[in-house]
Every structure is written in C-alpha cells, then in structure tokens.
Amino acid sequence: MHSGGFPADCKCTLWPGQLKNRTDNREENTSTAMTFTVHKKVMPENENCGNTPGERIRWARFEIGLDIVDVAHGTGLCTGTISRIENGRAQTVEIETLRKLAPILKQTIAFLGCFDLLPESTLAERIRKARLIHRLTKSEFAAKIGTNEKTVRLWERGKCSPTIKSMKILAPYLEILQ
C-alpha cells in the first residue's frame, strides 16, 4: 500500500466536496474532480541497498515504511537535512547524524554510513575506517587513545604516521578490520 492508503499503481478519483486525506493529518477540500495515479516507489532489493549513505538511508526508510517527516520527528533532524542526504547533496554524513538515524531506521551506523565500502589499503585509510566502524568522531577517538583531534586528522589524511607507542594503542581498534 502507498502511504496514502491506495494500492500501488492504481487510479483514484476525487470529486468536488470530497475530502482528501493528507499524510500530515490535515484534510484538503477538492473543488473539481481529479484523477491521479499513485505509483509505487521503486527501491532496490535487499541485495542492492545502495552504495552511498544517502541511498542506504532512503532504502532503510522505505523498508520500514517511513516517510521523511516520520524520520525527522524520530531523530530531531530537519526534513531538508534528510532529503539532502538521501539525494546525495550532502557532502558527508556525520557520525552524530548516523547515530540519530540508525535506531529509527533499524540499521547499524556502519551499514548506513557505507563503512564496509571504505578503502583500507593504507594505514591512514585503515585508521579512518576503524574509527568509523567503532562509531567514534575524531575527537572521541582522540580522547580514547590519549591524543588530540588534530593528530587523528593528520593520521587519517596520511600527513603523518603514528609513533610505535601510538600504534600499540591503535592496534585493538584496527583489529576490527581483520
């Protein structure tokens, strides 16, 4: 069923004076007869849920039958923010945003963030991927390993490498990539 209560791909006619139910619980009076077709939104199957956070967030939302307004209410995010993410207009999706979306969409942060698709061929990429899989911001990660955010940022950009002491501290975090 479409969220409006009609089966997918059906023709519906509203006559003058009829009330059209809206998803925001208000009613709208139609002044002339109109016929429209409700099309089922086509979303990828389970196996093809998308390769970007926006595609995966939209897929997850459709899987559980929520619209953007429902997700916005459940997360405290703006509908515009969710729309920009889903349409690929947001440059990045922050960990804090994924933390809000994951429980509502019944998915993991790692899945929604596409962390499984991140490269890990260099130490810098491995550090970033491990941090994200552990669901930590740069500042949270820095605090856990006893360094500062700037150092983590430089490691993740490949501008400098961790010391031997830092590598011993990083090792348990990097094990998640095994």
Buried (B, 14 or more C-beta within 10 A) or exposed (E): EBEEEBEEEEEBEBEEEEEEEEEEEEEEEEEEEEEEEBEEEEBBEEEEBBEBBBBBBBBBBBBEEBBBEBBBEBBEBEBEBBBBBBEEEBEEBEBEBBBBBBEBBEBBBBBBBBBEEBEBEEBBBBBBBBBBBBBBBBEBBBBEBEBEBEBBBBBBEEEEEBEEEBEEBBEEBBEEEE
